[in-house]
């Protein structure tokens, strides 16, 4: 599965974008397509997430988007909706989906056989976390999220920490985290464990989602920009000329 994440700061597009995402969910190979808005009052931070069964399915869809089938999404992520494609406030990330669960106090890939591992690969670069699930709604729960966001953003090495809610489905939440590297994320995780009693319960009681995935995903951050009708890594040193790499 190919995970796609778009982050943007233009709330005026959420209405037409929601209509397009509803149509995108019917596209061949699309497993999920949702739009979210920040739960922090006064914060113009929004996101769109998609899951595709394969890169080929996404490529076919994106060709149609550029041809005019989905003008809001295409304009948003290329910058054309601003009248200047060079001014692009939308951040885009692609990953080969990897779902995680907690085992023995650690986050591990859902299908990992830890007993068979002989090599422990180093984690490199910023840590991206994407969590989607549904909860029972309450004013107290939303208040707890406000406090959690404010406190977490104060932690050293926190580049992004945002709770968002599906614009169509209240109670369907998206958590986006970005940490400077594995060391600072480990420190954050240890701090959360050490202060759990002080912080108290999150009040986020899981419930069955009406639509979309329930997943917890960890990645090494991969940022892309749209150029020459292709998605290229923002970091030019990440370009590959000799090998056509699949999503990782």
Secondary structure as GFF3:
##gff-version 3
##sequence-region A 1 248
A	DSSP	beta_strand	2	8	.	.	.	ID=ss1
A	DSSP	three_ten_helix	11	13	.	.	.	ID=ss2
A	DSSP	alpha_helix	14	24	.	.	.	ID=ss3
A	DSSP	beta_strand	30	38	.	.	.	ID=ss4
A	DSSP	beta_strand	46	52	.	.	.	ID=ss5
A	DSSP	alpha_helix	55	64	.	.	.	ID=ss6
A	DSSP	pi_helix	65	69	.	.	.	ID=ss7
A	DSSP	alpha_helix	71	78	.	.	.	ID=ss8
A	DSSP	three_ten_helix	80	82	.	.	.	ID=ss9
A	DSSP	beta_strand	91	96	.	.	.	ID=ss10
A	DSSP	beta_strand	100	103	.	.	.	ID=ss11
A	DSSP	beta_strand	106	109	.	.	.	ID=ss12
A	DSSP	three_ten_helix	114	116	.	.	.	ID=ss13
A	DSSP	beta_strand	127	135	.	.	.	ID=ss14
A	DSSP	alpha_helix	139	152	.	.	.	ID=ss15
A	DSSP	beta_strand	158	166	.	.	.	ID=ss16
A	DSSP	beta_strand	172	179	.	.	.	ID=ss17
A	DSSP	alpha_helix	182	194	.	.	.	ID=ss18
A	DSSP	alpha_helix	196	199	.	.	.	ID=ss19
A	DSSP	beta_strand	206	207	.	.	.	ID=ss20
A	DSSP	beta_strand	215	220	.	.	.	ID=ss21
A	DSSP	beta_strand	223	227	.	.	.	ID=ss22
A	DSSP	beta_strand	230	233	.	.	.	ID=ss23
A	DSSP	three_ten_helix	236	238	.	.	.	ID=ss24
###
